[in-house]
Amino acid sequence: KHFKNIYLIRNEIQVAIYSFDDGGKFEPDYVLILERKREGMKNIYINLFVEPKGEHLLKKDAWKQTFLLQLKENSIPVVKFADDNEYRIWGTPFYNESVTKAEFTEYFNNLTTEACK
């Protein structure tokens, strides 16, 4: 209800991001793009990296979740075109139906609420 356009893209080795800590390469499974148009204000475009994760990989790939959660504070979107929009690059906690669903849902809801301010 808050976004004009929503695009969920399955990332098949097209987008790679690199850890702030050690440069480790990571290809998140999904990129969710949210577009919010605001009258009289800059439009907001949010690129949100989402990673479903099997329970058996939650600990092994914990560095990826740490990195995803660092994106909100540390990423700097590069705008190549002159426009009057606002861009944000964020990540989410891992999504796992039985272990992290509640944490993921709360985090996602907080992010989208923040984007609507």
C-alpha positions in Angstrom: 0.0 0.0 0.0 3.0 2.3 0.4 4.9 1.6 -2.8 3.9 2.4 -6.4 6.0 -0.3 -8.0 7.5 -3.5 -6.5 9.9 -5.7 -8.4 11.2 -9.0 -7.1 14.2 -10.2 -9.2 15.8 -13.6 -8.9 19.5 -13.0 -9.0 21.1 -15.7 -11.2 24.7 -14.6 -10.8 24.0 -11.1 -12.3 24.6 -9.0 -9.2 27.5 -9.6 -6.8 28.2 -7.5 -3.7 31.4 -7.6 -1.6 31.8 -7.6 2.1 32.9 -4.4 3.8 35.1 -6.4 6.2 37.1 -8.7 3.9 35.9 -8.2 0.4 34.2 -11.6 0.3 32.0 -12.0 -2.8 28.3 -12.6 -2.3 25.5 -13.1 -4.8 22.2 -12.6 -2.9 19.3 -14.8 -4.2 16.9 -11.9 -4.7 16.8 -8.2 -5.3 13.6 -6.5 -4.2 13.1 -3.0 -5.7 10.6 -0.8 -4.1 9.5 2.5 -5.6 7.7 5.1 -3.6 6.5 8.3 -5.3 5.9 11.3 -3.1 4.1 14.4 -4.2 6.3 17.5 -3.9 9.2 15.4 -2.6 11.9 13.2 -4.0 10.9 9.7 -5.1 12.4 6.9 -3.1 13.9 3.8 -4.7 15.0 1.0 -2.4 17.2 -1.9 -3.6 16.8 -4.5 -0.9 18.9 -7.7 -1.0 17.0 -10.8 0.3 18.6 -14.1 1.1 16.5 -17.2 2.0 18.7 -19.6 3.8 18.4 -23.3 4.7 18.7 -24.0 8.4 21.8 -26.1 7.8 23.6 -23.0 6.3 22.6 -20.3 8.8 25.8 -20.6 10.9 28.2 -21.3 7.9 27.0 -18.2 6.0 26.6 -15.9 9.1 29.1 -13.5 7.6 26.7 -12.9 4.7 23.9 -11.9 7.1 26.3 -9.6 9.0 27.2 -7.9 5.7 23.5 -7.6 4.6 22.7 -5.8 7.8 25.7 -3.4 7.4 24.4 -2.2 4.0 21.8 0.2 5.5 24.4 2.2 7.4 27.5 1.7 5.1 26.4 1.6 1.5 26.6 4.7 -0.7 24.4 4.6 -3.8 26.0 5.9 -6.9 23.7 8.0 -9.0 24.8 8.1 -12.6 21.9 10.2 -13.9 20.9 13.7 -12.9 17.5 13.3 -11.2 15.8 14.4 -8.1 15.3 11.0 -6.5 16.6 9.3 -3.4 18.2 5.9 -3.6 18.7 3.4 -0.7 20.6 0.1 -0.6 19.6 -2.2 2.2 19.8 -5.8 3.2 17.7 -8.0 5.4 18.4 -10.8 7.9 18.3 -14.3 6.4 14.8 -15.7 5.7 14.2 -19.2 7.1 10.6 -20.3 7.6 11.2 -22.1 10.9 14.1 -20.2 12.5 14.2 -16.6 11.4 10.8 -15.7 9.9 9.7 -13.5 12.9 13.0 -11.6 12.9 12.9 -11.2 9.1 9.3 -10.0 9.2 9.8 -7.5 11.9 13.0 -6.1 10.3 11.3 -5.9 6.9 8.3 -4.1 8.3 10.5 -1.6 10.1 12.5 -0.9 7.0 9.4 -0.3 4.9 7.8 1.9 7.6 11.0 3.9 7.8 11.0 4.4 4.0 7.5 5.8 4.2 8.4 8.7 6.6 
